[in-house]
């Protein structure tokens, strides 16, 4: 019948005296990134292939000259590099010298994950953990054969889209469209010829995408909520869990579960990415759902593990106040979402205590207005203390009041309406933290010659000395106060001890012990470090699997309604013998139907009821002992053990007394009943 065209069936075996054979699956995990804070993994379980995050490595930006809105005389005066080696004459004009350092004179490029070892058409889904880890998606979606759905929470996808738009705007609004690629071709063949270039995998460097590329990839996204189960083909279930890092940030639990067992069973894999155990503006970490997994995959730890966020926030505020009191200006190169919300609130209250409330705070970004607005719109994703304010009514973030009181002035750029409002001394928050793109380039060039001014780095992603190296000689002060709430190694090690995974897998830089023994993962169990391009396999024994019936077979099935005496409701039963074909999933086809009436044993075993039934049949003094996989019933008088695991598989072990074994079998059958 047509109503049977989409039946999901589960194969299972109930056995009294022997364990059913498990189905063995291999979980393969491959690392495609050499930057643990721009992660990208591919996980294959059975026939399901998933990409976990698609981070964009922006570190290569530091090799380029700053990109200015208009021609910059100080840049044009830099000496053109002429290599001594005549074999490198093709690169003349592609580098300029500044303070004994070479910089690429070209439109900047970034590094994408290594896709050379995978077939992009095999990727079924991409799971995004937070908005920083999705910035390489436009490159993936533009490849031939791309068909994956992209899953993330609404704040993650929205803020990620805004970050991509900002990056694209910065890259394509500058006057310098020069392309210098000869060096890259030579460096790919012989990297030792370019020791001054910071980075590797030059063949994976790409120009920054366009708005059209962003629109294309956003057509593939699908919004999920926390704790919403997504059942993928092949019997894989994925779920987004709270990570505590940022609005909408998630850890992912992945389960390979035959017949989708109980919701309380431990996941097969937990992807722990950019997680925080601190109190932030986001909802707190959900520890319960990530406990006791078979595999824990870790990425996105703190880039500043030696800098406590609270101490850095205090140092940041102090640096700003000292500069303003001396009549100087403060430049804060930062992202337009995330840490900036907390910085604005803390800065507002601190400047009031220092009697500096007259100093304006500017926030400049092509997406500044949207980032401020969405932070208030997504109230349900905030910590409980901020959610309460929405219903009082109040505002969850103080930047709304700062804008209304004209304390915070936000602009899309510096050339549309900004000059009429601009006055000093002031605090300027603008992108990009690399100081190679965006409005931060303009203000560093404007204020860099005055030692009364200060540039304060709060984002931990870029080494601040590298960031300012293109501006030497620089007379303004530089302060490094990174505010990073992600897990430190100490916090991660404590969390691992608490959630007790079976195996821990992480980028190899997290597993190697260096000069500081506290700056690596400590785990007494199996710990696997993966370098970029490396993979590992984990075997999983699964007692059940999920299968699908072909349409042809469905049409030949004539199920019979059977009323269960023990369980409420009616059960549809059909005797069926069919050929199982393993492709994307187990598929039943080519049936051989039988008219033979069958009885199916159905139900679960209650250990206390079993003790009672044994006593009624003169088997006394039985005791229940819990085991790691279920429970045992000990019959000392008959030298017998009844072992029952979580899957209701029963083992009866005794010294060959068939009478006792048969009596136990009859009791179990009567307890379960037939359908």
C-alpha positions as CSV (number, residue, x, y, z in Angstrom):
1,X,0.0,0.0,0.0
2,X,1.1,3.6,-0.7
3,X,1.2,4.4,3.0
4,X,4.0,1.9,3.4
5,X,6.3,3.6,0.8
6,X,8.6,5.2,3.4
7,X,8.8,2.6,6.1
8,X,11.9,2.6,8.4
9,X,12.6,-0.8,9.7
10,X,15.0,-2.0,12.4
11,X,16.8,-5.4,12.4
12,X,17.3,-6.9,15.9
13,X,18.0,-10.3,17.4
14,X,16.9,-11.5,20.9
15,X,19.1,-14.4,22.0
16,X,19.1,-16.2,25.3
17,X,22.4,-18.0,25.4
18,X,24.8,-16.1,23.1
19,X,25.5,-12.5,22.2
20,X,24.2,-11.3,18.8
21,X,27.1,-10.4,16.5
22,X,27.6,-6.6,16.3
23,X,27.9,-4.6,13.1
24,X,31.3,-3.1,12.8
25,X,31.7,0.4,11.4
26,X,34.8,2.5,11.0
27,X,34.8,6.2,11.8
28,X,37.4,8.0,9.8
29,X,38.5,11.5,10.9
30,X,40.7,13.6,8.6
31,X,42.3,17.0,9.4
32,X,42.3,19.5,6.5
33,X,43.7,22.5,8.3
34,X,47.1,23.4,9.8
35,X,45.6,26.2,11.9
36,X,43.7,24.8,14.9
37,X,41.8,28.0,15.3
38,X,40.6,27.8,11.7
39,X,39.6,24.1,11.9
40,X,38.2,21.9,9.2
41,X,37.7,18.1,9.6
42,X,36.0,15.5,7.5
43,X,34.3,12.7,9.4
44,X,33.1,9.6,7.6
45,X,30.8,7.1,9.4
46,X,29.6,4.3,7.2
47,X,28.3,5.9,4.1
48,X,27.8,9.4,5.7
49,X,30.4,12.0,5.1
50,X,30.4,15.2,7.1
51,X,32.6,18.3,7.2
52,X,33.0,19.8,10.6
53,X,33.6,23.6,10.3
54,X,35.2,25.3,7.4
55,X,37.6,27.8,8.9
56,X,39.5,30.4,6.9
57,X,43.2,31.0,7.9
58,X,43.7,34.7,7.7
59,X,47.3,34.6,8.9
60,X,48.7,35.1,5.4
61,X,47.3,38.6,5.4
62,X,50.3,39.6,7.6
63,X,52.6,39.1,4.6
64,X,50.9,41.8,2.5
65,X,51.2,45.6,2.5
66,X,48.3,47.4,4.1
67,X,45.4,48.0,1.7
68,X,44.5,51.7,1.6
69,X,41.4,53.4,0.2
70,X,43.4,55.9,-1.8
71,X,47.0,55.8,-3.0
72,X,49.4,56.1,0.0
73,X,52.6,58.0,-0.5
74,X,54.4,56.2,2.4
75,X,53.7,52.9,0.7
76,X,54.7,54.1,-2.7
77,X,58.0,55.3,-1.4
78,X,58.9,51.8,-0.1
79,X,61.9,50.3,-1.9
80,X,61.0,47.6,-4.5
81,X,62.8,44.3,-3.7
82,X,65.2,43.0,-6.3
83,X,66.5,39.5,-5.5
84,X,70.2,38.7,-5.8
85,X,69.4,35.3,-7.3
86,X,68.8,35.8,-11.0
87,X,66.5,32.8,-10.9
88,X,64.0,34.9,-9.0
89,X,63.9,37.8,-11.5
90,X,60.3,37.1,-12.2
91,X,59.3,38.4,-8.8
92,X,60.8,41.9,-9.3
93,X,58.0,44.3,-8.5
94,X,56.1,41.9,-6.4
95,X,57.7,42.8,-3.0
96,X,58.6,46.0,-1.2
97,X,61.0,46.5,1.7
98,X,60.0,48.1,5.0
99,X,62.2,48.1,8.1
100,X,64.3,45.1,6.8
101,X,61.1,43.1,6.1
102,X,59.6,42.2,2.8
103,X,55.9,42.5,2.1
104,X,53.9,41.4,-0.9
105,X,52.7,44.3,-3.0
106,X,49.4,42.8,-4.1
107,X,45.7,42.3,-3.3
108,X,45.8,40.1,-0.1
109,X,45.1,36.4,-0.1
110,X,44.0,34.0,2.6
111,X,44.5,30.2,3.1
112,X,41.7,27.7,2.6
113,X,41.5,24.2,4.0
114,X,43.4,21.5,2.1
115,X,40.8,20.0,-0.3
116,X,43.2,18.1,-2.5
117,X,42.7,14.9,-0.5
118,X,38.9,14.7,-0.6
119,X,36.2,14.5,-3.2
120,X,33.9,17.5,-2.5
121,X,30.9,15.6,-4.1
122,X,31.1,13.1,-1.2
123,X,30.4,15.7,1.5
124,X,26.8,15.2,2.6
125,X,26.6,18.0,5.2
126,X,28.7,20.7,6.8
127,X,28.3,21.4,10.5
128,X,29.3,24.8,11.7
129,X,30.2,25.4,15.3
130,X,30.5,29.2,15.4
131,X,30.6,32.2,13.1
132,X,34.4,32.5,13.0
133,X,34.7,28.9,11.7
134,X,32.6,29.3,8.5
135,X,34.5,32.0,6.6
136,X,36.0,29.6,4.0
137,X,32.5,28.3,2.9
138,X,32.3,30.4,-0.3
139,X,35.4,28.7,-1.6
140,X,33.9,25.2,-0.9
141,X,30.5,26.0,-2.4
142,X,32.1,27.2,-5.7
143,X,33.7,23.8,-6.4
144,X,32.2,21.5,-9.1
145,X,30.2,18.7,-7.5
146,X,29.4,20.6,-4.3
147,X,26.0,19.4,-3.0
148,X,26.2,19.6,0.8
149,X,23.7,21.2,3.1
150,X,25.2,23.5,5.7
151,X,23.8,23.4,9.2
152,X,24.3,26.0,11.9
153,X,22.3,27.9,14.5
154,X,20.6,31.2,13.3
155,X,23.0,33.5,15.1
156,X,26.0,31.6,13.8
157,X,24.8,31.8,10.2
158,X,23.7,35.4,10.4
159,X,26.9,36.7,12.1
160,X,29.1,34.5,9.9
161,X,27.4,36.0,6.8
162,X,28.1,39.5,8.2
163,X,31.8,38.7,8.8
164,X,32.1,37.4,5.3
165,X,30.4,40.5,3.9
166,X,32.8,42.7,5.8
167,X,35.9,40.9,4.7
168,X,34.7,41.0,1.0
169,X,33.9,44.7,1.3
170,X,37.4,45.5,2.6
171,X,39.1,43.5,-0.1
172,X,37.3,44.9,-3.0
173,X,36.9,48.6,-2.1
174,X,40.6,49.4,-2.2
175,X,42.4,51.0,-5.1
176,X,45.1,48.3,-5.3
177,X,43.9,45.5,-7.6
178,X,47.4,44.4,-8.4
179,X,48.0,40.6,-8.6
180,X,51.5,39.3,-7.8
181,X,51.5,35.6,-8.4
182,X,54.9,34.7,-9.8
183,X,56.4,34.4,-6.3
184,X,53.7,32.0,-5.3
185,X,54.4,29.6,-8.2
186,X,58.1,29.6,-7.4
187,X,57.5,29.2,-3.6
188,X,55.2,26.3,-4.2
189,X,58.1,24.5,-5.9
190,X,60.8,25.6,-3.6
191,X,59.6,27.2,-0.3
192,X,63.2,27.7,1.0
193,X,63.7,30.5,-1.6
194,X,61.2,32.6,0.4
195,X,62.0,32.3,4.0
196,X,60.6,35.7,4.7
197,X,57.0,34.6,3.9
198,X,55.1,33.5,7.0
199,X,53.0,30.5,6.2
200,X,52.8,27.4,4.0
201,X,50.7,25.6,1.5
202,X,51.0,28.6,-0.9
203,X,48.9,26.7,-3.5
204,X,46.0,27.0,-1.1
205,X,46.1,30.8,-0.9
206,X,43.2,32.5,-2.6
207,X,41.9,36.0,-3.3
208,X,39.1,37.1,-1.0
209,X,35.7,36.1,-2.3
210,X,33.0,38.5,-3.7
211,X,29.5,39.2,-2.5
212,X,28.1,36.9,-5.3
213,X,30.1,34.1,-3.8
214,X,28.7,34.7,-0.4
215,X,25.1,34.8,-1.8
216,X,25.8,31.5,-3.4
217,X,26.9,29.7,-0.3
218,X,24.2,31.2,1.9
219,X,21.6,29.5,-0.4
220,X,22.8,26.1,1.0
221,X,22.4,26.9,4.7
222,X,19.8,25.4,7.0
223,X,19.0,26.7,10.5
224,X,19.0,24.4,13.5
225,X,18.2,25.0,17.2
226,X,20.1,23.7,20.2
227,X,19.2,20.1,21.0
228,X,17.4,19.6,17.7
229,X,18.1,16.2,16.3
230,X,18.9,15.9,12.6
231,X,18.7,12.4,11.2
232,X,21.0,12.0,8.2
233,X,20.8,9.2,5.7
234,X,22.8,6.1,6.7
235,X,21.5,6.2,10.3
236,X,23.6,9.1,11.6
237,X,22.1,11.6,14.0
238,X,23.7,15.0,14.7
239,X,22.7,17.6,17.3
240,X,23.9,21.1,18.1
241,X,24.7,21.6,21.8
242,X,25.5,24.8,23.7
243,X,29.2,25.6,23.8
244,X,29.2,28.8,25.9
245,X,31.6,30.7,23.6
246,X,29.4,33.1,21.6
247,X,25.8,33.8,20.5
248,X,24.6,30.6,18.8
249,X,28.0,28.8,19.2
250,X,27.6,25.0,19.3
251,X,29.4,21.8,20.0
252,X,28.1,18.9,17.8
253,X,27.2,15.4,19.0
254,X,27.2,12.7,16.3
255,X,25.6,9.3,16.8
256,X,25.7,6.2,14.7
257,X,22.7,4.5,16.2
258,X,20.9,1.5,14.9
259,X,17.1,2.0,15.4
260,X,18.1,5.3,17.1
261,X,18.4,4.1,20.6
262,X,17.5,6.0,23.7
263,X,18.2,9.8,23.8
264,X,20.2,9.3,27.0
265,X,22.8,7.0,25.4
266,X,26.3,8.5,25.0
267,X,27.2,10.0,21.5
268,X,29.6,8.3,19.2
269,X,31.6,11.5,18.6
270,X,31.6,14.9,20.3
271,X,33.1,17.8,18.3
272,X,34.3,20.3,20.9
273,X,35.0,23.5,19.1
274,X,35.6,27.0,20.5
275,X,34.1,26.2,23.9
276,X,34.0,28.3,27.1
277,X,33.4,27.4,30.7
278,X,33.4,31.0,31.8
279,X,30.4,33.3,32.3
280,X,29.8,35.1,29.1
281,X,26.9,36.8,27.3
282,X,26.0,33.5,25.6
283,X,24.2,30.5,27.0
284,X,26.5,28.3,29.2
285,X,28.2,25.1,28.1
286,X,26.0,22.0,28.1
287,X,28.2,19.4,29.7
288,X,25.7,16.6,30.1
289,X,25.1,16.0,26.5
290,X,28.8,15.7,25.6
291,X,29.7,13.3,28.4
292,X,31.1,9.7,28.0
293,X,31.4,9.9,24.2
294,X,33.4,7.2,22.3
295,X,35.5,10.0,20.6
296,X,36.1,13.6,21.6
297,X,37.4,15.8,18.8
298,X,38.9,19.1,20.0
299,X,39.6,22.3,18.1
300,X,39.5,26.1,18.7
301,X,41.3,26.4,22.0
302,X,42.3,29.8,23.4
303,X,45.0,31.5,21.4
304,X,46.1,33.4,24.6
305,X,46.1,30.7,27.3
306,X,48.4,32.7,29.5
307,X,46.2,35.7,29.6
308,X,43.2,35.6,31.9
309,X,40.2,37.4,30.3
310,X,39.2,39.3,33.4
311,X,42.8,40.6,34.0
312,X,43.1,41.5,30.3
313,X,39.8,43.4,30.4
314,X,41.1,45.5,33.3
315,X,44.4,46.1,31.6
316,X,42.6,47.1,28.5
317,X,40.4,49.7,30.3
318,X,43.4,51.1,32.1
319,X,45.4,51.5,28.9
320,X,42.5,53.3,27.3
321,X,42.0,55.6,30.3
322,X,45.7,56.5,30.5
323,X,45.8,57.4,26.8
324,X,42.7,59.6,26.9
325,X,43.9,61.4,30.0
326,X,47.0,62.4,28.2
327,X,45.0,63.7,25.3
328,X,45.8,60.8,23.0
329,X,43.5,58.7,20.8
330,X,42.9,54.9,21.2
331,X,42.6,52.6,18.2
332,X,41.1,49.1,18.9
333,X,41.3,46.9,15.8
334,X,38.6,44.2,16.4
335,X,35.9,42.1,14.8
336,X,32.4,43.7,14.7
337,X,30.8,41.0,16.8
338,X,31.7,38.9,19.8
339,X,34.1,40.3,22.3
340,X,33.3,43.9,21.2
341,X,29.9,43.7,23.0
342,X,31.5,43.0,26.4
343,X,34.3,45.6,25.7
344,X,31.8,48.4,25.0
345,X,29.9,47.7,28.2
346,X,33.0,47.6,30.4
347,X,34.5,50.6,28.7
348,X,31.4,52.7,29.2
349,X,31.3,52.1,32.9
350,X,35.0,52.5,33.4
351,X,35.3,55.8,31.5
352,X,32.5,57.1,33.7
353,X,34.5,56.3,36.9
354,X,37.6,58.0,35.4
355,X,35.5,61.1,34.4
356,X,36.2,60.5,30.8
357,X,32.5,60.3,29.7
358,X,33.1,63.3,27.4
359,X,35.3,61.2,25.1
360,X,33.3,59.7,22.2
361,X,33.5,56.1,21.2
362,X,33.3,55.3,17.5
363,X,32.4,51.9,16.0
364,X,33.1,51.7,12.3
365,X,32.4,48.7,10.1
366,X,30.3,48.0,6.9
367,X,28.2,45.7,9.2
368,X,28.4,47.6,12.5
369,X,24.7,48.5,12.4
370,X,23.6,44.9,11.8
371,X,25.9,43.4,14.4
372,X,24.6,45.7,17.1
373,X,21.0,45.2,16.1
374,X,21.2,41.4,15.9
375,X,22.8,41.1,19.3
376,X,19.6,42.4,20.8
377,X,17.3,40.5,18.5
378,X,18.7,37.1,19.4
379,X,17.6,37.3,23.1
380,X,16.8,33.6,23.4
381,X,20.4,32.7,22.7
382,X,21.7,34.9,25.5
383,X,22.7,33.9,29.1
384,X,19.7,33.8,31.5
385,X,20.8,37.0,33.2
386,X,20.5,38.9,29.9
387,X,17.3,37.2,28.8
388,X,15.6,38.5,31.9
389,X,16.2,42.0,30.9
390,X,14.3,41.6,27.7
391,X,11.1,40.9,29.7
392,X,11.4,43.7,32.3
393,X,11.5,45.4,29.7
394,X,15.2,46.4,29.3
395,X,17.9,45.9,26.8
396,X,20.2,42.9,27.1
397,X,23.3,44.9,26.0
398,X,24.1,48.5,27.0
399,X,25.4,49.5,23.6
400,X,21.7,50.3,22.8
401,X,21.6,52.9,25.5
402,X,25.1,54.2,24.5
403,X,23.8,54.8,20.9
404,X,20.7,56.6,22.2
405,X,22.8,58.8,24.6
406,X,25.2,59.6,21.7
407,X,28.1,58.0,23.7
408,X,28.6,55.4,21.0
409,X,28.6,56.5,17.3
410,X,28.5,53.9,14.7
411,X,29.4,54.3,11.0
412,X,29.7,52.1,8.0
413,X,32.9,53.7,6.8
414,X,35.0,56.9,7.2
415,X,33.9,58.6,4.0
416,X,30.1,58.9,4.5
417,X,29.0,61.3,7.3
418,X,31.9,60.4,9.6
419,X,33.9,63.7,9.3
420,X,31.0,65.8,10.6
421,X,30.9,63.8,13.9
422,X,34.6,63.1,14.4
423,X,36.3,64.8,17.3
424,X,39.3,63.9,19.5
425,X,40.5,62.5,21.9
426,X,38.4,59.5,21.2
427,X,38.2,55.7,21.2
428,X,38.0,54.1,17.8
429,X,36.8,50.5,17.3
430,X,37.1,49.2,13.7
431,X,38.3,46.2,11.6
432,X,40.4,44.4,10.6
433,X,42.5,43.0,13.5
434,X,45.3,42.1,11.1
435,X,45.8,45.8,10.3
436,X,46.1,44.9,6.6
437,X,42.5,45.6,5.6
438,X,39.6,47.9,6.6
439,X,39.4,51.2,8.4
440,X,42.0,50.3,11.0
441,X,44.6,50.8,8.3
442,X,43.5,54.4,7.8
443,X,43.6,55.3,11.5
444,X,47.0,53.6,12.1
445,X,48.4,55.7,9.2
446,X,46.7,58.8,10.6
447,X,47.8,58.4,14.3
448,X,50.9,56.3,14.0
449,X,53.4,59.2,14.2
450,X,52.1,60.6,17.5
451,X,53.4,58.8,20.7
452,X,50.4,60.1,22.7
453,X,48.2,57.7,20.8
454,X,47.8,53.9,21.5
455,X,46.7,50.9,19.5
456,X,45.3,48.3,21.8
457,X,45.0,44.7,20.6
458,X,42.1,42.8,22.1
459,X,41.7,40.0,19.5
460,X,44.2,37.1,20.0
461,X,44.3,35.9,16.4
462,X,47.2,37.9,15.2
463,X,50.6,38.5,16.9
464,X,50.6,42.2,17.5
465,X,54.2,42.7,16.7
466,X,53.6,41.1,13.3
467,X,50.6,43.3,12.8
468,X,52.4,46.6,13.3
469,X,55.6,45.5,11.5
470,X,54.3,47.0,8.2
471,X,54.0,50.4,9.8
472,X,57.6,50.9,11.0
473,X,58.8,53.2,12.2
474,X,55.7,53.5,14.5
475,X,55.7,56.0,17.3
476,X,52.3,55.4,18.8
477,X,52.3,52.9,21.7
478,X,51.1,49.3,21.2
479,X,49.3,47.4,24.0
480,X,48.5,43.7,23.8
481,X,45.6,42.7,26.0
482,X,44.0,39.7,24.3
483,X,40.5,38.8,25.6
484,X,39.9,35.2,24.8
485,X,37.2,33.2,26.7
486,X,37.8,29.9,24.9
487,X,39.1,26.9,26.8
488,X,42.7,27.0,28.0
489,X,44.6,23.7,28.2
490,X,44.1,23.6,32.0
491,X,40.3,24.1,31.6
492,X,40.2,21.5,28.8
493,X,42.1,18.9,30.8
494,X,39.7,19.4,33.7
495,X,36.7,19.1,31.4
496,X,38.1,15.9,29.8
497,X,38.4,14.4,33.3
498,X,34.8,15.3,34.0
499,X,33.1,14.1,30.8
500,X,35.3,11.0,30.4
501,X,35.6,10.3,26.7
502,X,37.0,7.0,25.3
503,X,39.4,8.6,22.8
504,X,40.6,12.2,22.4
505,X,41.6,13.5,18.9
506,X,43.0,16.9,18.4
507,X,45.3,18.9,16.0
508,X,48.9,17.7,16.7
509,X,50.0,21.1,18.0
510,X,47.6,20.5,21.0
511,X,49.1,17.1,21.8
512,X,52.8,17.8,21.7
513,X,54.5,18.7,24.9
514,X,56.8,21.7,24.6
515,X,58.8,23.9,26.9
516,X,55.6,24.5,28.9
517,X,54.2,21.1,30.0
518,X,50.9,22.8,31.0
519,X,50.3,23.9,27.4
520,X,49.1,20.6,25.9
521,X,46.3,18.1,26.3
522,X,46.8,15.6,29.1
523,X,44.8,12.4,28.9
524,X,45.4,9.0,30.4
525,X,43.5,7.2,27.6
526,X,44.0,7.1,23.9
527,X,45.2,10.5,22.6
528,X,45.6,11.1,18.9
529,X,47.3,14.1,17.3
530,X,46.5,14.9,13.7
531,X,48.6,17.1,11.5
532,X,47.1,18.8,8.5
533,X,46.4,16.0,5.9
534,X,46.5,13.2,8.4
535,X,43.6,10.9,9.3
536,X,42.8,8.3,11.9
537,X,40.2,5.5,12.2
538,X,38.1,4.4,15.2
539,X,36.2,1.1,15.2
540,X,32.7,1.1,16.4
541,X,30.7,-2.0,17.3
542,X,27.0,-1.3,16.8
543,X,24.4,-3.9,17.8
544,X,21.7,-2.5,15.5
545,X,21.5,-0.9,12.1
546,X,18.9,1.0,10.1
547,X,17.5,-0.2,6.8
548,X,15.1,1.1,4.1
549,X,12.6,-1.0,2.2
550,X,12.5,-0.4,-1.6
551,X,9.3,0.8,-3.2
552,X,9.0,-2.5,-5.1
553,X,9.2,-4.5,-1.9
554,X,6.8,-2.3,-0.1
555,X,4.1,-3.0,-2.7
556,X,4.4,-6.8,-2.1
557,X,4.1,-6.5,1.7
558,X,0.7,-7.2,3.4
559,X,1.2,-6.5,7.1
560,X,-1.1,-8.1,9.7
561,X,-2.4,-6.2,12.7
562,X,-1.6,-8.0,16.0
563,X,-2.9,-6.9,19.4
564,X,-0.2,-7.2,22.0
565,X,-1.4,-8.7,25.3
566,X,1.3,-7.1,27.3
567,X,1.8,-3.7,25.5
568,X,-0.9,-1.2,24.7
569,X,-1.9,-0.6,21.1
570,X,-1.6,-2.6,17.9
571,X,1.5,-3.8,16.1
572,X,1.8,-4.4,12.4
573,X,3.7,-7.7,11.7
574,X,4.8,-9.3,8.5
575,X,7.0,-12.4,8.0
576,X,9.7,-11.3,5.5
577,X,12.8,-12.7,4.0
578,X,14.7,-10.3,1.7
579,X,18.1,-9.6,0.3
580,X,19.9,-6.8,2.2
581,X,22.1,-4.6,-0.1
582,X,24.6,-2.2,1.5
583,X,25.0,1.0,-0.4
584,X,24.2,4.4,1.2
585,X,22.2,2.4,3.7
586,X,21.0,-1.2,4.2
587,X,18.2,-1.7,1.6
588,X,15.8,-4.6,1.5
589,X,14.8,-5.9,-1.9
590,X,14.0,-9.0,-3.9
591,X,11.7,-10.5,-1.3
592,X,10.8,-14.1,-0.6
593,X,7.5,-13.8,1.4
594,X,6.3,-16.5,3.7
595,X,2.7,-17.2,4.9
596,X,4.0,-18.9,8.0
597,X,2.5,-17.5,11.2
598,X,5.2,-16.2,13.5
599,X,5.4,-15.1,17.2
600,X,7.8,-12.3,18.1
601,X,9.2,-11.9,21.6
602,X,8.8,-8.3,22.6
603,X,9.6,-6.2,25.7
604,X,12.3,-5.3,28.3
605,X,13.4,-7.2,31.4
606,X,12.8,-5.6,34.8
607,X,15.5,-7.0,37.1
608,X,13.3,-6.7,40.2
609,X,10.4,-8.5,38.5
610,X,12.9,-11.2,37.4
611,X,13.9,-11.8,41.0
612,X,10.2,-12.1,42.0
613,X,9.5,-14.6,39.2
614,X,12.6,-16.7,40.0
615,X,11.4,-16.9,43.7
616,X,7.9,-18.1,42.5
617,X,9.6,-20.9,40.7
618,X,11.7,-22.0,43.7
619,X,14.9,-20.2,42.6
620,X,15.6,-18.2,45.8
621,X,18.4,-16.1,47.2
622,X,19.0,-14.3,43.9
623,X,21.0,-11.0,44.1
624,X,21.3,-8.2,41.6
625,X,24.7,-6.7,40.8
626,X,25.2,-3.8,38.3
627,X,27.7,-4.2,35.6
628,X,29.3,-1.8,33.2
629,X,26.9,-2.8,30.4
630,X,23.8,-3.7,32.3
631,X,23.2,-6.0,35.3
632,X,23.8,-9.5,36.6
633,X,21.5,-11.8,38.6
634,X,23.6,-14.1,40.8
635,X,22.1,-17.5,41.8
636,X,24.5,-18.8,44.4
637,X,22.5,-21.9,45.2
638,X,22.5,-23.0,41.6
639,X,25.9,-21.7,40.6
640,X,24.3,-19.7,37.9
641,X,24.7,-16.1,36.6
642,X,22.1,-14.4,34.4
643,X,23.8,-11.5,32.6
644,X,21.6,-9.0,30.8
645,X,23.1,-6.0,29.0
646,X,21.6,-2.7,27.9
647,X,20.5,-4.2,24.6
648,X,18.4,-6.9,26.4
649,X,20.9,-9.6,25.4
650,X,20.8,-12.5,27.9
651,X,23.5,-14.9,28.9
652,X,22.8,-17.8,31.2
653,X,26.0,-19.2,32.6
654,X,26.0,-22.3,34.8
655,X,27.7,-25.6,35.3
656,X,25.6,-27.5,32.8
657,X,22.3,-27.9,34.7
658,X,19.8,-28.0,31.8
659,X,16.8,-28.0,34.1
660,X,17.8,-24.7,35.6
661,X,18.6,-23.2,32.2
662,X,15.2,-24.3,30.8
663,X,13.4,-23.0,33.8
664,X,15.1,-19.6,33.5
665,X,14.3,-19.5,29.7
666,X,10.6,-20.2,30.4
667,X,10.5,-17.4,33.0
668,X,12.1,-14.9,30.7
669,X,9.7,-15.8,27.8
670,X,6.6,-15.4,30.0
671,X,8.0,-12.0,31.3
672,X,8.4,-10.7,27.8
673,X,5.3,-12.1,26.1
674,X,4.6,-12.5,22.4
675,X,3.1,-10.3,19.7
